[in-house]
């Protein structure tokens, strides 16, 4: 039997039925107010039905002024509770662990949601972002915790903190964008304080039975691979966490950072000691064989993104056929509709070069 088919139990006691996780995927399908739409519900529940052991929402807003995309799902107000509850129930009905990914756009927030003055750890001239006051940083931390509590009330099994891809948490981790000289900047440890404060707050507010993960990206967006590696080494032994999700862009590529020249980026993280915290990664996992290789390279689970857009039942097909590969691109709009994507999501994927047939 494939190792990917085996159940996995997190440190908090939650068990997922296999090692396939749906990566959080922007899809632009919900309302301008962040309320769940039927299209987003069907997109996600189809993936749970298709065999994912853990099904994760798109990046979901924790503050109105942090909304980063049109049609982004929200968890920052009680008006979102009804839709979140419906979604949690729909995902869990298929035996999938239901997770909300908590997100704040920071300097990448939509102007219409933040009065054209995005928040950022430090002033950023290129985006017009203004440095957050200590009170605003503390408010962001509290709003992340409140969104986790709201997700738990809705029936979700856990949340993931989006600390990757240049959004607000990643901005705090970056020495390029975080030039603060207070408790939240000035050293790698202080730049990570926001993340650790949120972890502590969610654990306290939601209890350890609520699963908690973190997503990081070790390259691009002003990150230093060495600093993200050191942060990952802390997170992988933190008893308050269940899993770490590394967004590598390509799971099998070499590191770009000259300090790690010739080294597999995956190996940089897979070789770190773990104590109860599972490690997964995403990046160009398009076939059953690639997913198997990733597990054999030291991961506990894999995160599938693009291939899950193309195939609602990617895990089921990959587990049934060791030779299964993602359908070649481009695909038709009709194919994507048949896989549970709504019109807005299909239009969004059509903006990706070579994804949707003209």
C-alpha positions as CSV (number, residue, x, y, z in Angstrom):
1,X,0.0,0.0,0.0
2,X,1.2,3.5,-0.8
3,X,2.4,5.4,2.2
4,X,0.2,8.2,1.0
5,X,-2.9,6.0,1.7
6,X,-2.0,5.6,5.4
7,X,-3.8,7.6,8.0
8,X,-1.8,10.2,9.9
9,X,-2.4,11.4,13.5
10,X,-1.4,14.9,14.5
11,X,0.1,15.8,17.8
12,X,-3.3,17.0,19.1
13,X,-4.9,13.6,18.4
14,X,-6.7,14.4,15.2
15,X,-6.4,11.8,12.5
16,X,-6.5,12.4,8.7
17,X,-7.4,9.5,6.6
18,X,-4.5,9.9,4.1
19,X,-1.5,12.1,3.4
20,X,-3.1,14.2,0.8
21,X,-4.0,17.8,1.7
22,X,-5.7,20.4,-0.5
23,X,-3.5,23.5,-0.7
24,X,-5.3,26.8,0.0
25,X,-6.2,28.1,-3.4
26,X,-7.4,31.6,-4.3
27,X,-10.6,31.3,-6.3
28,X,-12.4,34.7,-6.2
29,X,-15.8,33.0,-5.9
30,X,-17.4,34.3,-2.7
31,X,-19.2,37.6,-2.1
32,X,-17.8,41.1,-1.8
33,X,-18.7,40.9,1.9
34,X,-16.8,37.6,2.4
35,X,-19.9,35.5,2.7
36,X,-19.5,31.9,1.3
37,X,-21.0,31.4,-2.1
38,X,-22.6,28.3,-3.5
39,X,-19.7,28.0,-6.0
40,X,-17.1,28.1,-3.3
41,X,-19.0,25.6,-1.3
42,X,-19.2,23.2,-4.3
43,X,-15.5,23.7,-5.2
44,X,-14.3,22.7,-1.8
45,X,-16.8,20.0,-0.9
46,X,-16.0,18.3,-4.3
47,X,-12.3,18.1,-3.2
48,X,-13.3,16.6,0.1
49,X,-15.5,14.1,-1.7
50,X,-12.5,13.5,-4.1
51,X,-10.5,12.0,-1.3
52,X,-8.4,14.7,0.3
53,X,-7.5,13.8,3.9
54,X,-7.5,17.5,4.8
55,X,-9.4,20.1,2.9
56,X,-8.3,23.7,3.3
57,X,-10.2,26.8,2.4
58,X,-8.7,29.6,0.3
59,X,-6.8,32.3,2.2
60,X,-9.6,33.6,4.4
61,X,-9.6,37.2,5.7
62,X,-9.1,38.0,9.4
63,X,-9.7,41.8,9.0
64,X,-11.8,43.8,6.6
65,X,-8.8,45.9,5.8
66,X,-6.7,42.9,5.1
67,X,-8.8,41.5,2.3
68,X,-6.5,40.7,-0.6
69,X,-8.7,39.5,-3.4
70,X,-12.2,40.2,-4.8
71,X,-14.5,37.5,-3.7
72,X,-12.3,36.4,-0.8
73,X,-13.9,34.2,1.8
74,X,-14.2,35.9,5.2
75,X,-13.8,34.9,8.8
76,X,-13.5,38.4,10.4
77,X,-17.2,39.0,11.2
78,X,-20.1,37.0,12.6
79,X,-22.0,37.5,9.4
80,X,-19.6,34.9,8.0
81,X,-20.5,32.2,10.5
82,X,-23.5,30.7,8.7
83,X,-21.6,30.1,5.5
84,X,-18.5,28.8,7.4
85,X,-20.7,26.4,9.3
86,X,-22.3,25.1,6.1
87,X,-18.8,24.7,4.6
88,X,-17.4,22.9,7.6
89,X,-20.3,20.5,7.6
90,X,-20.0,19.8,3.9
91,X,-16.3,19.1,4.1
92,X,-16.6,16.9,7.1
93,X,-19.5,14.9,5.6
94,X,-16.9,13.3,3.4
95,X,-14.5,12.4,6.2
96,X,-12.0,15.2,5.4
97,X,-10.3,17.3,8.1
98,X,-11.7,20.8,7.6
99,X,-9.3,23.7,7.9
100,X,-9.6,27.5,7.4
101,X,-6.5,29.3,6.3
102,X,-6.2,32.6,8.1
103,X,-4.8,35.5,6.0
104,X,-4.2,39.2,6.0
105,X,-2.9,40.9,2.8
106,X,-0.9,43.6,4.6
107,X,0.8,45.7,1.9
108,X,-1.0,43.6,-0.7
109,X,-4.5,44.3,0.6
110,X,-7.1,45.7,-1.8
111,X,-7.2,49.5,-1.7
112,X,-11.0,49.6,-1.6
113,X,-10.9,47.7,1.7
114,X,-8.3,49.7,3.5
115,X,-9.0,53.3,2.3
116,X,-6.0,53.0,-0.1
117,X,-3.6,52.8,2.9
118,X,-2.5,49.2,3.4
119,X,-0.9,48.1,6.6
120,X,2.7,46.9,6.8
121,X,5.3,46.3,9.4
122,X,7.2,49.3,8.1
123,X,6.5,52.1,5.7
124,X,6.7,50.9,2.1
125,X,6.8,53.6,-0.6
126,X,6.2,51.3,-3.5
127,X,2.7,50.3,-2.2
128,X,1.9,53.3,-0.2
129,X,1.7,51.1,2.9
130,X,2.1,52.7,6.4
131,X,3.9,51.2,9.3
132,X,1.5,49.6,11.8
133,X,1.4,51.1,15.3
134,X,1.9,48.7,18.2
135,X,-1.8,48.9,18.9
136,X,-2.5,47.9,15.3
137,X,-0.1,45.0,15.5
138,X,-1.8,43.8,18.7
139,X,-5.2,44.3,17.1
140,X,-4.1,42.1,14.2
141,X,-3.0,39.4,16.6
142,X,-6.3,39.5,18.4
143,X,-8.3,39.4,15.1
144,X,-6.4,36.3,14.0
145,X,-7.3,34.6,17.3
146,X,-10.9,35.8,17.0
147,X,-11.1,34.4,13.4
148,X,-9.8,31.0,14.7
149,X,-12.5,31.0,17.5
150,X,-15.1,31.9,14.9
151,X,-13.9,29.0,12.6
152,X,-14.1,26.6,15.6
153,X,-17.6,27.8,16.4
154,X,-18.5,27.1,12.8
155,X,-17.4,23.5,13.2
156,X,-14.0,23.5,11.5
157,X,-11.4,21.1,12.8
158,X,-8.5,23.6,12.8
159,X,-6.9,26.6,11.1
160,X,-3.6,27.3,9.3
161,X,-1.7,30.6,9.6
162,X,-0.7,31.9,6.2
163,X,2.9,33.1,6.8
164,X,3.9,32.7,3.1
165,X,3.8,34.5,-0.2
166,X,4.5,38.0,0.9
167,X,1.3,38.6,2.9
168,X,1.3,40.3,6.3
169,X,2.8,37.5,8.4
170,X,5.5,37.0,5.8
171,X,6.1,40.7,5.7
172,X,6.8,40.6,9.5
173,X,9.3,37.8,8.9
174,X,11.1,39.6,6.2
175,X,14.1,41.9,7.0
176,X,13.3,43.7,3.8
177,X,9.8,44.7,4.8
178,X,10.1,44.7,8.6
179,X,12.6,47.4,9.7
180,X,11.0,48.0,13.1
181,X,13.1,48.6,16.2
182,X,10.4,47.6,18.8
183,X,9.3,44.3,20.2
184,X,8.2,43.2,16.7
185,X,11.4,43.8,14.7
186,X,15.1,44.2,14.8
187,X,16.1,40.5,14.9
188,X,14.8,37.3,13.4
189,X,13.3,36.4,16.8
190,X,11.5,39.7,17.2
191,X,10.3,39.6,13.6
192,X,8.7,36.2,14.4
193,X,7.1,37.4,17.6
194,X,3.7,38.2,15.9
195,X,3.5,34.6,14.6
196,X,4.3,33.1,18.0
197,X,1.9,35.4,19.8
198,X,-0.9,34.3,17.4
199,X,0.0,30.6,18.0
200,X,-0.1,31.1,21.7
201,X,-3.4,32.9,21.6
202,X,-5.1,30.4,19.4
203,X,-4.0,27.5,21.6
204,X,-5.3,29.3,24.7
205,X,-8.6,30.4,23.1
206,X,-9.4,27.2,21.1
207,X,-7.7,24.5,23.1
208,X,-5.3,21.9,21.9
209,X,-8.0,19.8,20.3
210,X,-8.3,22.4,17.5
211,X,-5.5,21.6,15.0
212,X,-3.1,24.3,14.1
213,X,-0.7,24.6,11.2
214,X,1.6,27.2,9.7
215,X,2.5,27.9,6.1
216,X,5.9,29.4,5.2
217,X,7.8,30.2,2.0
218,X,11.6,30.2,2.2
219,X,12.3,32.2,-1.0
220,X,11.0,35.3,-2.7
221,X,9.1,38.1,-1.1
222,X,12.1,39.4,0.9
223,X,12.7,36.1,2.8
224,X,16.1,34.8,3.7
225,X,16.2,31.0,3.4
226,X,18.5,30.6,6.4
227,X,16.1,32.6,8.6
228,X,13.1,30.6,7.5
229,X,15.0,27.4,8.0
230,X,15.8,28.5,11.6
231,X,12.2,29.4,12.2
232,X,11.0,26.1,10.8
233,X,13.4,24.3,13.2
234,X,11.6,26.0,16.1
235,X,8.1,25.3,14.7
236,X,8.9,21.6,14.1
237,X,9.4,21.0,17.8
238,X,6.7,23.3,19.1
239,X,4.1,21.3,21.1
240,X,1.4,23.9,20.2
241,X,1.5,23.0,16.5
242,X,0.4,20.1,14.4
243,X,2.0,20.7,11.0
244,X,4.2,22.9,9.0
245,X,3.4,23.5,5.3
246,X,6.3,24.7,3.2
247,X,5.4,26.4,-0.1
248,X,8.5,25.5,-2.3
249,X,7.1,26.4,-5.8
250,X,8.8,23.2,-7.0
251,X,9.3,20.5,-4.4
252,X,12.3,19.0,-6.1
253,X,14.2,22.1,-7.1
254,X,17.5,23.3,-5.7
255,X,17.6,26.3,-3.3
256,X,18.2,29.7,-4.9
257,X,20.1,31.1,-1.9
258,X,23.9,30.9,-2.6
259,X,24.4,29.8,1.0
260,X,22.6,26.6,0.1
261,X,24.0,26.2,-3.4
262,X,23.6,22.7,-4.8
263,X,21.2,21.6,-2.1
264,X,17.7,20.4,-2.5
265,X,15.3,23.0,-1.0
266,X,13.2,20.2,0.3
267,X,16.1,18.5,2.0
268,X,17.0,21.8,3.8
269,X,13.7,21.4,5.7
270,X,13.1,17.6,5.6
271,X,16.4,17.1,7.5
272,X,15.4,19.3,10.4
273,X,14.5,17.4,13.6
274,X,10.8,17.0,14.3
275,X,9.1,16.4,17.6
276,X,5.4,15.8,17.0
277,X,5.0,18.4,14.3
278,X,4.3,17.0,10.8
279,X,6.0,18.4,7.7
280,X,4.5,18.9,4.3
281,X,5.3,20.8,1.1
282,X,3.6,22.0,-2.1
283,X,5.1,22.7,-5.5
284,X,4.5,21.1,-8.9
285,X,3.1,17.8,-7.5
286,X,1.3,16.7,-10.6
287,X,1.4,12.9,-10.5
288,X,1.1,10.0,-8.2
289,X,4.8,9.3,-8.8
290,X,5.9,12.8,-7.8
291,X,3.8,12.6,-4.6
292,X,5.4,9.3,-3.7
293,X,8.9,10.7,-4.3
294,X,8.0,13.7,-2.0
295,X,7.0,11.3,0.8
296,X,10.1,9.2,0.2
297,X,12.2,12.4,0.5
298,X,11.1,12.9,4.0
299,X,7.7,14.6,4.1
300,X,4.8,13.4,6.2
301,X,2.2,14.7,3.8
302,X,1.9,16.5,0.4
303,X,-0.2,19.5,-0.5
304,X,-1.7,19.6,-4.0
305,X,-2.8,22.8,-5.7
306,X,-2.9,23.0,-9.5
307,X,-3.5,19.3,-9.9
308,X,-6.5,19.6,-7.6
309,X,-7.9,22.3,-9.8
310,X,-7.7,20.0,-12.8
311,X,-9.0,16.9,-10.9
312,X,-11.5,17.1,-8.1
313,X,-10.6,13.5,-7.2
314,X,-6.8,13.7,-7.6
315,X,-6.1,11.7,-4.4
316,X,-8.5,9.0,-5.3
317,X,-7.1,8.6,-8.7
318,X,-3.5,8.8,-7.6
319,X,-4.0,6.2,-4.9
320,X,-5.8,3.8,-7.3
321,X,-3.2,4.2,-10.1
322,X,0.5,4.6,-9.5
323,X,0.9,5.9,-13.1
324,X,-1.8,8.6,-12.7
325,X,-0.7,12.1,-14.0
326,X,-2.5,15.4,-14.2
327,X,-4.3,16.1,-17.4
328,X,-2.0,18.1,-19.8
329,X,-2.6,21.8,-20.0
330,X,-4.4,23.7,-21.4
331,X,-7.8,22.4,-20.4
332,X,-11.2,23.6,-21.6
333,X,-13.6,25.7,-19.6
334,X,-16.0,22.8,-19.8
335,X,-13.5,20.5,-18.2
336,X,-13.0,22.9,-15.3
337,X,-16.8,23.3,-14.9
338,X,-17.2,19.6,-14.7
339,X,-14.6,19.5,-11.9
340,X,-16.7,21.9,-9.8
341,X,-15.2,25.3,-10.6
342,X,-17.6,28.2,-10.9
343,X,-17.5,30.9,-13.7
344,X,-15.4,33.3,-11.6
345,X,-12.8,30.7,-10.7
346,X,-12.6,29.6,-14.4
347,X,-12.1,33.2,-15.5
348,X,-9.4,33.6,-12.9
349,X,-7.6,30.5,-14.1
350,X,-7.8,31.8,-17.6
351,X,-5.5,34.6,-16.5
352,X,-2.8,32.0,-15.9
353,X,-0.6,31.5,-18.9
354,X,-1.5,28.4,-20.8
355,X,-3.9,27.0,-18.3
356,X,-7.3,27.4,-20.0
357,X,-7.8,26.7,-23.7
358,X,-8.8,29.8,-25.7
